Amino acid sequence: MRRRAIEAAAPSYAYLRGVLAIPTGLLFLLAALGNWQVGPLRHDLVFLACVLAIGVAYGLIVRYYQDHYGRMSASPGQQLRGAAAVALGIAVVIGGSLLLRSRAAWSLDLPVNAIAVTFAVIMLASYAIWGVLHAHHLVVWGSLFVAGALPVWTGADPSNIGLLMCGAAVTVCGVFDHLAFVRTFGPRELAATSDGNARA
């Protein structure tokens, strides 16, 4: 591939390895179930063992992508945009959640799911900043935003349900991200037999 084509493909390699979304989605599920202290997850050692297992699965999936598609690094500018997206994400999720949940402080009555709304916003912004925004991102994260913004979240704190919704959205988006990844780099059999370290 020419240099510009490789540079353009690097963000797709970095951010569209969608199978990695499966253990990430499981972390959201685990966090919600741990907060609810469901079954054996009420014990810290069991919870930590589950986190460790998810971490191992994540590492194996990274290895899968490297074995079949090689390695590719984003340019310094692309890495800077990625770091900016992470920083923005932390600020939006923490600040937005606190703002939306501080009804007494702001005299607001916003029956929204703060975690779902803020996470949807930051994921859309992140994909846009990374330069890999696709139509399925608009559908998945837009749906999460709408579901979280519906005025039905009254009563008990809906944070755990928000975590479950985010985990489901991460997993669904990951499936479509992987399909976009394969469209960019080709089937794994073709990628594994192509020349070059990047195998793109």
Secondary structure, DSSP 8 states (H G I E B T S, - for coil): --HHHHHHHHHHHHH--GGGHHHHHHHHHHHHHHHHT-GGGGSHHHHHHHHHHHHHHHHHHHHHHHHHH------HHHHHHHHHHHHHHHHHHHHHHHHHH-HHHHT------HHHHHHHHHHHHHHHHHT---HHHHHHHHHHHHHHHSTT--SS--HHHHHHHHHHHHHHHHHHHHHHHHHHH--HHHHHHSSSSS--
